[in-house]
C-alpha cells in the first residue's frame, strides 16, 4: 500500500468518526447547562478579625549587662573561667569574641568582650541613706556619690572623672536603667572607697 492510500484512508476514517459523534449514532445531544438561580448560593458578610500580639517583655536580672562590656585580662583569666564569672556559656563568649585578636592569645592587659545579657560578678552596690542624709554602700570603707549625666558623658568619661574603673562603675550601676541609656539628667551611682 502506498503512503498516499494510507493517508487517504486515515482521513476518511477521521471524517466518518466526526460525523457520527462519540455516541455512535447520527444524532448527538448537546450538553445541558443548568442556569444558576439566585438561591443557589449564599452571600456572606465579610468577617474582619483583629489579632492581638502580646508585647514582648524582657526580664532584667540584677547585674545583667544591657550592652557589651570590655573585660581587661588579668593573670589566670581564661575563657572558661570568664564564662563562669559572668554567668554565660562558653559558646556565647566565643561568639562575642570571634573577631577579637586578644581572645586567641589572652595576653594580660588585653581585652575580652563580655556580651550583653551577662551578669556582672558581685553586681549591685546596696545603697542606703543614713540618718544625716548621706548615702553609704555595702563593703568596708565604701560610700557612694551621685553623678548627674551631662552632655558628653559616657561610661569612660565618668569613670575617669571619679578615678574608678569601668568595671566598678558598671557593677555599681548594674541595676540602674539610667546607666544603660545614659540619658541627660539621669543619675549614676559612683562607688568611692572599697566597694
Protein Blocks (a to p, Z undefined) as FASTA:
>chain_A
ZZklmmmmmmmmmmmmmmnomnopabdcddddddddfklpccdddddddddddddddddd
ehiafbdcdddddehiafklmmmmnopafklmmmmmmmmmklmnopghiacdddehiace
hiaiaddddfkopacdedehiacddddddehiafklmmmmnopafklmmmmmmmgmklmn
opghiacdddehjZZ
